[in-house]
Amino acid sequence: MSMITASTWVPRGYAAAYPKKYDVDENELARISKLAKLQLDDAKADYDDANAGREHTTATEDSSDDEIEARPPRSQGDADDDLTAYNLDHYDSDAVDENGEPMPMFGNARSLAYHESNADDPYITLKDDEEDDEKDELCILATDNMLVAAKVEDEVAHLEIYVYEDEADNLYVHHDIMLPAIPLCVEWLDLPVGKAVIDSDSRGNYVAVGTFDPDIELWDLDTIDCMYPNAILGLGGDAGKVGPRDEPTVRKKKKKSKRSKKANDEYHVDAILSLAANRHHRNLLASSSADKTVKLWDLNTTTCAKSYAHHTDKVCSIAWHPKETTVLLSGSYDRTVVARDMRAPDADVPRWGVESDVETVTWDPHDSNFFYITTENGIIHYHDVRTAPASPGASIPVWKLQAHDQSVSSFDVNPAIPGYLATGSTDKEVKLWNIQPSGPSMVVSRNLGVGKVFTTQFAPDPEVAFRLAVAGSKGAMQIWDTSTNAAVRRTFANRMAPVDGEIKERTVGVEEDSSDGEEEGGPELGGEENNGKDGAESMDED
């Protein structure tokens, strides 16, 4: 099994030109040691709890009792002599050093020999020129785009960090990050995480990852071969399992290590379904969960600032208003969408209703009075936030569109080109739309060979505004240069430079070996254009 569940672009200029290797210094070693010890303590506590139920088992059978009574009595001294050699009284005790102090995890790492230069180390045979070649391979140019994909492959969850070279039509995996659970959503962050004092002009390159585990992990994208996240938002961070990397001390562990399934104001207790970073108040990150709550996190302190419970079912999608910086849009499986000012948690909120479960919610970046809703039934709703209904059942959209026959699982609005939309569906189709005052019209439909479509994202930079990242259930990432499609060129001719001659439609992907027996093949580019009947070939998944 291989699939990509979510993706996000990194704008040009934010990724470090030469990413640094993970450095296990003294502070990081102490943090990892404490982390490992706490994880072992948790495992031991779970083991003890599992064995606690066995203490009240029934007595052995009468025949076994008779056999025990028939055995000749044995003195306590004989038994003690037999066990002395094994020192069982101290079997579970931690090893101690010469001063009687417990030896820390990885404690012998401090005594390893260290050479200022690799030339002084007799065991290193890698020459400097080879190191320079490796450094050049990791180099990220100012004209490159970084793309982060949440991937599951053969039951192994990880982030794949791609670099897209537009001029060379090249997409490759730069590095990856292992994850503890299946990732469901990712969000790029543009500031350093876990620092109490941050300059207003400071920049970072981090990613927040929401998984089936109720914690949110924060990773530095400019560090290669990371072992642990820089911070965790949730019970994992509060309990001391891991804190900000810049803080070597680990918070005290709570007495109750087991996670309660009851929703609370401090952390999520079910899967993280959506993340949204506030681009104006950069230290704020919003999250929504299957526990029916929305939470607001302070990235400076890595703690929950406020929790909201205005939905009655799983909250699957959230989005910050592009101008009213404290207003958050949220969509839920309770078939309602709420626009809440996060400064007024107790105020009544406007609520819109739809015909089926909400899949995504998105503000219109070109007119912030409007927002989009996509649903499980394949319908797109376009609403005016200024005309809130008296009740969800009285909602009247500006327009409504049956975009797909199945769920609209992914949706994006082009940030540089007004009226240019992309939708992806579990019917394996990607469709591009042109929104005009008279309503929406389909420009083109394509099957890009990624299986059921789970993510469609336009590139954030104007220079590559027509590039669309598409991925899904087959685990393959495709970058579709939509400007090479004839129908797109006709529709948005005023937004692109004229080109003489015929242009071949282009997609860029990473060649991958098929691990699940499916025949990957090339992307299907024979779909239908301009509101015709869908003509892309249907491919049933194995």
Secondary structure, 3 states (H helix, E strand, C coil): CEEEEEEEEECCCCCCCCCEECCCCHHHHHHHHHHHHHHHHHHHHHHHHHHHCCCCCCCCCHHHHHHHHHCCCCCHHHHHHHHHCCCHHHCCCCCECCCCCECCCCHHHHHCCCCCCHHHCCCCCCCHHHHHHHHHHHCCCCCCEEEEEEEEECCEEEEEEEEEECCCCEEEEEEEEECCCCEEEEEEECCCCCCCCCCCCCCCCEEEEEECCCCEEEEECCEECCCCCCEEECHHHHCCCCCCCCCCCCCCCCCCCCCCCCCCCCCCCCCEEEEEECCCCCCEEEEEECCCCEEEEECCCCEEEEEECCCCCCEEEEEECCCCCCEEEEEECCCEEEEEECCCCCCCCCEEECCCCEEEEEECCCCCCEEEEEECCCEEEEEECCCCCCCHHHCCCCEEEECCCCCEEEEEECCCCCCEEEEEECCCCEEEEEEECCEEEEEEEEECCCCCEEEEEECCCHHHCCEEEEEECCCCEEEEEHHHCHHHHHHCHHHCCCCCCCCCCEEEECCCCCCCCCCCCCCECCCCECCCCCCCCCCCCC
